[in-house]
Amino acid sequence: MKRVITDFFYLVLGCAIMAIGTSCFLLPNQLSSGGFSGIATIIYYLFKFPMGTTILLLNLPFFLWAFFKLGKELIIKSLLGTVFLATFIDVFDRIPLLTSDKFLACIYGGVCIGIGMALVLKSGGSTGGTDLITYIAKSYRPYIRTSSLIVIIDIVIILLNVIFFKKVEIGLYSAIAIYLVGKMIDIVFEGVNFTKMMFIVSSKYREIAEEIGNKLERGSTGIYAKGMYTREKRMMLLCVASRREIAKIKQLATRN
């Protein structure tokens, strides 16, 4: 029960933050974060139809499709996420314009949507749109690259926004917003001070390991490896380091 309540809280909070980024920053400045929100932005300015309601209507056919292809739990969470997001967008749309500066709008809009989307993903749900399309696509072709499919869909939708509003800068600013969405999702999931794993293959592994230990105070692990082309057995070093130490370790390894 505690887990269910926590997931529900993350889902609602994430949708609210996403709606703030969309209604308060991107939508008033004709910008888009890709997905169905980009199509809804065009319809909003063309017919003055509420953006949240449009997103919900665009998602309905895909929910019916996904109901027969995907698990019920995912569909329920996705449906809840879409309803909450659509409702919050229409509510926050009544807030007066915060900024008319498109650069500030794409920055703050992208950050808000990225944080909100990360919280929604943490809850195990989604807000429909391109996420739902990729889930359906993977049910037919499991090995399809999700990231590539999302990027293609977002590019097409941004081009539609550029064509409709007849402003190239709309696409340029929207691209910044989409980039920030991805970066914020990574930051929320991985944190700011995440580490990376490095493999070093060299005949001078002893010298490299000593320098890493003496100069960076980092330990390393020796792993016996075999080259499948040369059939030669060699020692490979495994080292875990922070982002700021990666360049230094590369420098130490190449110098030896």
C-alpha positions in Angstrom: 0.0 0.0 0.0 2.9 2.4 0.8 4.4 1.7 -2.6 1.1 2.4 -4.3 0.6 5.7 -2.5 4.2 6.7 -3.3 3.8 5.9 -7.0 0.5 7.8 -7.1 2.1 10.8 -5.4 5.0 10.8 -7.9 2.5 10.5 -10.8 0.3 13.4 -9.7 3.3 15.6 -8.8 5.1 14.8 -12.1 2.0 15.6 -14.2 1.6 18.9 -12.3 5.2 20.0 -12.9 5.0 19.0 -16.6 1.8 21.0 -17.0 3.5 24.1 -15.5 6.3 23.8 -18.0 3.8 23.4 -20.9 1.1 25.9 -19.9 3.2 28.6 -18.3 6.3 28.6 -20.6 6.1 26.6 -23.9 2.5 27.0 -25.0 2.2 30.9 -24.6 5.4 31.2 -26.7 4.2 28.7 -29.4 7.0 26.3 -28.4 6.8 22.5 -28.3 8.5 19.7 -26.4 7.6 17.2 -29.1 5.1 14.4 -28.8 1.3 15.0 -28.9 1.8 18.4 -27.1 3.3 19.7 -30.4 0.2 18.7 -32.3 -2.0 20.1 -29.5 -0.1 23.4 -29.7 -1.0 23.8 -33.4 -4.7 22.9 -32.7 -4.7 25.3 -29.8 -3.7 28.3 -31.9 -5.7 27.2 -34.9 -9.1 26.5 -33.3 -8.6 27.8 -29.7 -9.3 24.4 -28.4 -8.0 23.5 -24.9 -4.6 21.9 -25.2 -5.1 19.4 -22.4 -8.4 18.1 -23.9 -6.7 17.8 -27.3 -3.9 15.7 -25.8 -6.5 13.4 -24.1 -8.4 13.0 -27.4 -5.3 12.2 -29.4 -4.3 9.5 -26.9 -7.7 7.7 -26.8 -7.2 5.7 -30.0 -3.8 4.5 -28.9 -5.1 3.5 -25.4 -7.7 1.3 -27.1 -5.0 -0.1 -29.3 -2.6 -0.7 -26.4 -5.3 -2.3 -24.3 -5.2 -5.4 -26.5 -1.4 -5.4 -26.8 0.0 -4.3 -23.4 -0.5 -5.1 -19.8 -3.4 -3.6 -17.9 -1.3 -2.1 -15.1 0.7 0.0 -17.6 -2.5 1.1 -19.4 -4.1 2.1 -16.2 -1.1 4.2 -15.0 -0.7 5.7 -18.5 -4.4 6.6 -18.6 -4.2 8.2 -15.2 -1.1 10.1 -16.2 -2.7 11.4 -19.4 -5.9 12.5 -17.6 -3.9 14.3 -14.8 -1.6 16.0 -17.3 -4.5 17.1 -19.5 -6.4 18.4 -16.5 -3.5 20.3 -15.1 -2.6 21.8 -18.5 -6.1 23.3 -18.9 -6.1 24.6 -15.3 -2.6 26.2 -15.5 -3.5 27.7 -18.9 -5.5 30.3 -17.0 -2.3 31.6 -15.3 -1.2 35.0 -16.8 1.9 35.0 -19.1 5.1 34.6 -17.0 7.6 35.5 -19.8 7.5 36.4 -23.5 11.2 35.7 -23.9 11.3 32.5 -26.0 14.8 31.6 -24.8 13.8 31.8 -21.1 10.6 29.9 -22.0 12.4 27.0 -23.6 14.9 26.8 -20.7 12.3 26.8 -17.9 9.8 24.8 -19.9 12.2 22.1 -20.8 13.5 21.8 -17.2 10.0 21.6 -15.7 8.8 19.0 -18.2 12.0 17.0 -17.8 11.7 16.9 -14.0 8.0 16.1 -14.2 8.5 13.3 -16.7 11.2 11.7 -14.6 8.8 11.6 -11.6 6.1 10.1 -13.8 8.6 7.4 -15.0 9.7 6.8 -11.4 6.1 6.0 -10.6 6.1 3.3 -13.4 3.6 5.2 -15.5 3.6 7.5 -18.5 1.6 10.3 -20.0 0.8 8.6 -23.2 1.8 10.3 -26.5 5.1 9.0 -28.0 5.7 6.8 -24.9 2.6 4.9 -25.7 3.4 4.7 -29.4 6.9 3.2 -28.6 5.3 0.7 -26.2 2.9 -0.4 -29.0 5.7 -0.5 -31.6 7.9 -2.7 -29.4 5.1 -5.1 -28.9 5.3 -5.8 -32.6 9.0 -5.4 -33.0 10.8 -6.0 -29.6 14.2 -5.0 -31.0 13.3 -1.6 -32.3 15.3 1.3 -30.9 12.9 3.3 -28.7 15.1 6.4 -28.6 15.4 6.5 -32.4 11.6 6.2 -32.8 11.0 9.0 -30.3 13.5 11.3 -31.9 12.0 10.7 -35.4 8.5 11.5 -34.1 9.6 14.6 -32.3 11.5 15.9 -35.3 8.4 15.4 -37.5 6.2 17.2 -35.0 8.6 20.1 -34.6 8.8 20.5 -38.4 5.0 20.7 -38.4 5.2 23.5 -35.8 7.8 25.4 -37.9 5.6 25.0 -41.0 2.4 26.1 -39.2 3.9 29.1 -37.3 6.3 30.0 -40.3 9.1 30.7 -37.9 12.4 28.7 -38.0 13.2 29.9 -34.5 10.2 28.0 -33.1 12.0 24.8 -34.2 15.3 25.9 -32.8 14.0 26.8 -29.4 11.8 23.7 -29.3 14.9 21.6 -30.0 16.6 23.2 -26.9 13.6 22.4 -24.8 13.6 18.7 -25.9 17.3 18.4 -25.2 16.8 19.8 -21.7 13.9 17.4 -21.1 16.2 14.5 -21.8 19.1 15.9 -19.6 16.8 16.6 -16.7 15.4 13.0 -16.9 19.0 11.7 -16.8 19.9 14.0 -13.8 16.8 12.9 -11.8 17.5 9.2 -12.4 21.3 9.2 -12.2 22.0 12.2 -10.0 24.6 14.9 -10.7 27.6 13.2 -9.2 27.2 9.8 -10.9 30.3 7.6 -11.7 31.4 5.8 -14.8 33.1 2.5 -15.3 36.3 2.4 -17.4 38.1 -0.5 -19.0 41.8 0.0 -19.7 43.7 -2.5 -21.9 47.5 -2.0 -21.9 50.7 -3.9 -21.5 51.8 -1.4 -18.8 48.8 -2.1 -16.6 51.0 -2.1 -13.4 52.3 1.4 -14.0 48.8 2.7 -14.9 47.2 1.2 -11.8 49.9 2.7 -9.6 49.5 6.1 -11.1 45.7 6.0 -10.7 46.1 5.0 -7.1 48.8 7.5 -6.2 47.6 10.6 -8.1 43.8 10.1 -8.0 43.5 7.8 -4.9 41.3 5.5 -6.9 41.5 1.7 -6.8 41.5 -0.5 -9.9 40.8 -4.2 -10.5 42.8 -6.4 -12.8 40.8 -8.8 -15.0 42.3 -11.5 -17.2 41.0 -11.0 -20.7 41.6 -12.7 -24.1 41.6 -10.9 -27.4 39.3 -12.9 -29.7 41.1 -11.7 -32.9 44.7 -12.2 -31.7 43.9 -14.9 -29.2 46.3 -13.2 -26.9 45.8 -13.1 -23.2 46.1 -9.7 -21.5 45.4 -8.0 -18.3 42.5 -5.5 -18.3 42.0 -2.8 -15.7 38.6 -1.9 -14.4 38.3 1.5 -12.7 35.2 3.3 -11.4 35.6 7.1 -11.4 33.6 10.4 -11.3 33.0 12.4 -14.4 35.7 15.0 -13.6 38.3 12.2 -13.1 37.7 10.5 -16.5 39.8 12.8 -18.5 42.7 12.5 -16.0 42.6 8.7 -16.2 42.5 8.7 -20.0 45.6 11.0 -19.9 47.4 8.7 -17.5 46.6 5.6 -19.6 47.6 7.1 -23.0 50.8 8.6 -21.5 51.9 5.2 -20.5 
